[in-house]
Amino acid sequence: SGSPMGMIVNGARGVHLCVPRNLTEAAGFYNTLLQGDDPAIVIEPLNGYRLKENLPSNVGEFTTPLGKPEIVNEGSDITVISYGSTFNIIEGIIPQLEEAGISMELIDVRTLMPFDLDHVIGKSLSKTNRLMIVDEDVPGGGSAYILHKVLEEQGGYFNLDSEPKCVTAHDHRPAYASDGDYFSKPNAEDIFEAIYEVMRKADTERFPAIY
């Protein structure tokens, strides 16, 4: 499967665009949107829906806020932002990163439109000074939109100590085989190596070559 996020953000301005990472967050978005009359799109993460999770007892009532990213894991070395089911892959490599001595601040964007109204990501970047965007869209898709929002609108450019890094899907047609997602979209190994390489450029003694 593929992600047309770049096409959506460029062709559907003026509507809310929600990108939940699991069923609980999606339910919260639907509850929020049903309280208003604004048009919206909810991108349902099928891989996120397949995860086991504890649903809240008030699943039909609680709300997920719009334009409010969530810091899921606090860190000091690098800010990593993502959304949807890809976010869950990053969350799964936190133990490996900690074992390698990397403190990652992991942020779930949650909504692309509106995008981070309180500049949570910009504030995180002022602390870590390193930025990575993980996106299952093709290069230049959703990641380009996020870069513009963070670096230009939030002034994140002035807090960078190294070049920002985007880990995206490969630039080819969507794969339809059962293991197509693994070879087409960002996987755990690719993300870990990309984060490690960013840290290695900052401190080669602390982070020697993996191979």
N, C-alpha and C positions, 0 to 999 in steps of 0.2 A: 504494500500500500504506500501511497505518497501523501505529502502534506502540501496543500495549496495556500499556506498561510500568507505568503507574500502577495498573492493575487487577491486574497480577501481583504487585507488591511489597505490595499491600494484601491480596491473597487467598492468598498462598503463603508466609507467614512460616514460618520454621523450616527452609527449604531453601536451598541455595546457589543464587544467581542470577548466572550468568556472562554477560557481554556483550562478547565479543571483537570486535576491530576488523578482524581479517583471519584468513586460514586458519591461519597459523602460531600465532597466539595461541589460536585455537580448539582446535587439536591439543594444545597444551600444557594447556589446561583438561581435555580428555578424559583425557589421561594422568594428570593430578592426581587427577581424580575416580575413576578406575578403581583407584587405590591405596587407596581407602576405601570405606565402605559408606553414606555419607550421601546422602540424596536431593538431587538438583540439577536445575536447568534451565539449559541453554545456549541463549541466543538467537543463532541463526546469522545473521550479517549478509550477506545475499546480495550487496549491492553491494560489500562488503568482499572477498567471495570472488572477485569478478570482476577484482580488481587483480592485476597481475603482481608477484610477490615471490620472493625467493630463499629456498627452504625449507632449513632446517638438515639436515645429514646424519643427525642423530639425531631426526628428526621423530616417530618412534614411541616416544621415550624421555623427551625433555626435558619439563619441567613448567612451567606458569604458576601462580604462587602465588595463593591466594585472599585477598581483603581487603588486597591490596597494590597501590595505584595506581602508575602509572609516569609519571614526569616525562619527557616526550618532548622538550620544548624548554624550556630555562631562560630566565627573563626576570625583569624587575623592575617593570614598569608595571602589569600586570593578570594575574590568575590566571583562566585559561579551562579549564573541565573539561567532559568529554563522554565518550562511550562508543560502541561499535559503529561502523557504517559512517559515521555522521555525523562521527565523530572525524577520519576521513581528509579530509573536506572542509576542516576547520579547519587541518589540517596543511598543506594545499595553499596556504593564503594567507599562510603565514609570510613569504615573500619580499616580498609587497606590504605587509605590516605593518611589516617592517623598513625598507622604502623610505619609509614614512610616518613613521618615527621611533618606532615603538611596539615595546617589548620585552615580548613575551607569554610568560608561563609556561604551557605547555600540558600538561595532566595527563589521562591516560587512566584513568578510574575502574576499569575492568576487571571488577570484581564489585560489584553493588549490595547483595547479601547474601552474605557479610558486607561491610560498607562501611568502607573505609579504617581498618583497625585501629590503625595507627600515627599517625593524624592528619597524614598527609602534606599534605593539602589545607589544613588549618588552619595548618600551619607556612608553607606558601606564601603564604597570605593575610596572615599577619603581616608578610611581606616586601613584598608588592605593595599591600595595602590596598584592592584592587578585585577584584570577583568577577563572573564571567559563567558561566552554565550553558547549554550548547547541547544540546538534546534533541529528538529527532524525535517524541516523544510530544506530545499536545495540551497546552495550558496547564493547569497544575495537576496534571499527571500525574507522570511520573518526576522532573521538575524540582522539584516541591514536596517530594518525598521527600528529594532531595539537599540542598535548602535547609535542611530540618529537621536533617539530619545535620551539615552544615557549620556553620551559624549557631548552632544551639542546643547540640547535643551536643559539638561541638568548640570552642565559644566564639568562633566566627569573627565574630560580630556586633560584638564589641568591637574588632576590628581593621579595620573598614570605614571608609574615608574618603568613600565615596559609596554610594548605594543599589545593591544587587546587581541584576544584569540577567539575565533568562532569555530566550533565543532558542529558540522552540519551533515545532512544526508549527502550521499555521493551524487554527482551531477549526471545522472542517467535515468532512464525510464524506471518506474517502480517495478520491483521484483514480485513475482506472484508465487514463487515456490514457498514451501512451508518455513524455510529458514531465510527467506528473502529479506525480512526486516533486519536480521543480524548483519547481513553483508551490505545492506543499502543504507541503513540509518546508523546514527551513533550508538555504539555498544559500550559495555563497561570497560573493556580493555582499551579501546580508542580514547575514551574520556580520561581514564587514569593516566595514560601515557601523555596526553596533551597537557593535563594539569602538571604532571611531573616535569615535563619539558619546560614549561613556563617558569617553574621554580628553579630548575637547573640553570637556566640562563641568568637568574638572579644570584645564585650561589652554587658554583660548581663543586666546591669542597663539601658543602652540606648535602648536596644532591648529586652524587656521581652518576655516570652513565649506567643505564639499566642493562644494556646489552654490550 
